[in-house]
Amino acid sequence: MRQIVLALAFITAPLQGATDARQWADYWADAYGLQRELVYAVIEVESGWNARAVSGAGAAGLMQLMPGTAAEFRVRNRFDIAENIRGGVAYLAWLMACFGGDMRLAVASYNAGHRRILRHGLHYRSAEVHGYVRRVADLYWRNCRDTLARLERRDLR
């Protein structure tokens, strides 16, 4: 499965002229079949949209990729906005496929690592991971409401 996800990333042509992180998030979310609102929520919780963010654990960039995850998803520069988002979205798409589309498990895995969540599933006990999933979910639903409101305003014009 991971090979299929990676193949899509290299088949898809890069977005010409995009420098804005949201444009890249939109582009890669669409390319990998993820909801933009979910990608935005993960980026917001992970880095607050700070492309230079570095965690105490060594995760870096907008989507806070660990060195091993970055290497696995062919991200050479974790601080490059387009590369970081591509790698993070590819990883999130792989996790969604791995967990049969269960957003809770995919998001928990993004935070805690997929092996831990594969072992324990919804029975994984970690206040930090549960809080992370809750924050992402809250932002995801807020983003969905914002998208719906934007679409309704557009329809009224």
N, C-alpha and C positions, 0 to 999 in steps of 0.2 A: 504494500500500500504506500509506504513512504516513497518508493521509486516513482509511483504514479504522481504523487503530489509534487515531487521535485521536478519531474518531467514537465508538468504544466508550467512551472515557473520559468523554465528555460525556453519553452515554446512561445510563451506570451511575450510580445515585443514590449520594451520599456515605454513608459508614458513619456512622450516628448515634451520637454519644457516644463515639467511639473517640479516645483520646488517646495510647495506647501505640503506639510506632513499629512493633512487631511486629504489632499488629492491622492497621495500615495496610499493612504489607508483605504480610500474608496476604490482605487484601482486594484489593489491586491485582494481586498475583500471580494470584489466582483470576480476576479480571476480565479479565486479558490472557492467560490460559491458560499462564502460566509456572509452573514448579515453585517452591514457596515456598523450598525449600532453596537454589536458585540465587540468588534475590533476597536471602536472608539472607547468603549467601557474598559477593556483590558489595558489599552494605552493610558487612559486616565488614571487607573488604579496603579499601574506599574510605575509610571514616571511622571504623571501630571503633564504629559506632552513635552517633557524636557529631553531633547535629543542627546544631551551630554550627561544624563543621570547615570550614576554608578552606585550600586548597592554595596552594603558591607559584605555580602556573600560573593561579590564579583560579577553580578549581572550588570549589563550595560546597555545604554541606548533607550529609545522610546519604549520598546517592548521588553526591555530588561532581559536580554538573552545571556545565558550563561555561556562560557567559552565552548563547552562540549556541544551544547545545542546549536550554537552558531556554526561550529565546524560541521555538524551533521547536516545542517540545512544550507551549507555552502555560503555562509555569510563571512566574508573576509574582514570587513570593517564594521564592527557593531555600532559605530557612531555615525555611519552613513545612513541618513534617514530612509532612503528608498530600500537599501539592502536590509536594514534592520527590520523594517515593516514587512518586507517580503519574507524574510526568515521567520519572523514571529507569526505571521498569518499562515505560512505553510505549516509551521509546527502546530498551531491551533487547529487548522483544518485536519491535520493528521490525527490529533487527539479527538476531534469530533468523530472522525471515522472509526477510530479505535474504540470509542465508547458508544458506538451506535447512535450518534447524534444527541446523546444526553449532555446538555450544556453544563449542568452542575458538575458532572464528573470530568468533563474536558477542562473546565475552568479550574477545578481543584487540582487537576494534574498539571496544568500550566504553572501553578504556584508551587506544588509539593513534589512534582515529578511523577511521571506516569506509572512507574513501577510500584510506588507506594499505593496509589489509588487502584491499580489493577489488583493488588493483593487484598485490599480491604473494601473497595467500592464505597457505597454510602455509609458504611460502618466505620470509616476512617475517623478517628477522634483527634482533632487538633483545633483548638479555639482559633488559632491564627488562620488556618485554612478555611474554616467555616466563616470567619469574618471576612476573609478575602472574597470568597464566593458570594457572600451577601452584598458586599460593596459593589462587585462587578454586576450582580443581578439588579441592584437598585439603579445603577447608572445605565445599564442596558434598557430597563423599562422607561427611565426618564428619556433616553435617546429615542426610543420608539415613540413615545408621546410627542416629542419634539418633531420627529419626522412626520407623524400623522398631522400635526397642526400645520406644518409647512405645506403639506400636500393639500390640506383643506383650504388654506389661504390661496394657493395657486388655482384651485378649482373655482374659487369665488371671483377671480379676476376675469 
